[in-house]
Amino acid sequence: MEEYKKPEVSVRMDAPAKPIRLGQPIPVAIQADYYAGGPVSGGKATITITRTLGANIWTPYWKWSWLYDRSFSPYYIPFFLDAPLTVLEKTVPLDKDGKASVELPTAQDARDFPSSNVTYRVSVSVTDASLREVSASGQVIATFRPFNIFITLNRGYAPAGTPVQASITAATADGAKIAHARGTCVLQHIRADGRRETLETWDIATGKDGEASLSFQTGESGLYSLSTTLEDGHGNKVEESFQFLSYGKGKQNPFKINPLSIHPDKKEYAPGDTARLLVTSDYPDAHVWTFLRNSWKNESRRLVPLDRQTALVECRLTREDMPNMGVNAFTVRNGELHEASAELLIPPAGQLLAPSVVPGKSQYRPGEQGNVTIQVKGA
């Protein structure tokens, strides 16, 4: 085991702290100084930058993010990081002030990946004349569009003929809200052959909080799209589309979405609720085995015949199902097995505690006896 030695050199790396637009250059500046005073002149810095497709960007607040995996959030944007690729590796001398800089162009990445956010990880290793080495690192996120639009419904699917509330949020990749953005929302019916029939168009505008809402209803079962276009007042325009299913009695329009899917009717439930699960398939009149509570027991499994492409499966929830209950399904068509799963979220909404800690006074002197009051409110 090697004895710990306090570092003698401080390295500061300056790169864009906020997300930049993909296509803009990334400047990296390095400052190296001795803790004893004075710059590390005559040393050298090795800068390595790797590129990974995908980025962890801001999404709207979800009150249960502390309890469930982030993939359960209605605002979750799935991304899968690929293996990092080294796009720059360069050794540069430090000047007399202990400074050095490089710049990475991203114009080619913008052309190669026009619909992807990109994460650039920057590593810096500084070596002085005595061969002492100190490192620093950071990352820069480059986005393919100036801001994002998040669309969600207050239900898992839209019951035909029943008003549904859509929530729309506009924000940058680091969470800055786009206030007073203006644009339109377009409701379209998506046919099985891919044709889109425009049903309604609304003018919308975000408030100070970057949010807008819209109430609408569908008249028939089928696959729909709610397309939102917003302009931020600086010439930046973004479009986002949200697809959802509508279900109801009467005419059922054919659609094509997945070989097999499960759609809960709500975002979250409470013990005593009856979950109404919409089971759908691209294959008309399929027979689907469903398994509630991730169980193969007789009382949990059902063979469900689809009425053309849909069927409604009901399940009464109990306290034992908290905080979440799994549902699985499978069907066989043309010699292929198709599977689907869903999680029903049953958070402990009425069992949350609210702790608070209040100091005896706002300031204390060193060594002074202090006290705090701890209070817990809730169930």
C-alpha angles and dihedrals in degrees: 000000000000120000114252113249123196110242115252097197129065118207122194120188119197118199130147107298094195125058115273130205114268106252095043118107119254112227117205120192125188129201119186122186137167115245087226088059137274134065126287096250119178093026129113137232127213112204121195122184123186127191125218124180111234132040139213101241132177119277129186119278116276115192094216098050090110092058106038136045111271090243088072092062114108087227097051115135108201116221132166117208114224124212112293116256121206107236099169134024116166139156115211131177121249114238125230090279093053092253135133136162143190134182128216117206115216100183092107091050089052089055095044096044106028094160101040136089112223133210117210116194116202123202124184127191117188122196122187129206091274090055093248108153129207127174138204132181144185143151140243125207118212118194128204093218133036096243141355132241119214119198125185137163126223088236136049091237132003117254107222112253094015123108114251126195120224121198119204125193127183120196142142123255091267094049103263105150119234102228123198094008112162132207146105141288118213124196113207134180111223113213124211091256091054097257115142122216114199111224105171140359126202133187111231138181131190121236129226089287092056092247136121134176136207134191121207143141138215124229100207141029117264145082118316139181130211107201119192126193120187134178119203098210093255096082094269114131126186131183126199130179128204120195124204141162127244122206134189146123121290126033115024114200117209118248140176118220113122138347086244134001140168119211119189113212094227138040091228139004142203130221108278094033121123111228114215107204120197110214113196138178137181086227113081119232094007121165112230130194111216125194119197123206090012087283133136093200118126094248091053101047128075136177104225122194112210120230095228098309106344144055133175118228118191126205128178112220127219136190088262088066093063133148094015140343127208125223123193133186139178139182135180122226130168090352093306127116114225121192135189136178140186137184122224109210115218104173122190092250095160096043102060120126123212110208122191133186119204121185119223090242137357097251136031133187120237109277093013118137111250137186137198134199117225118199130178122196129183140060 
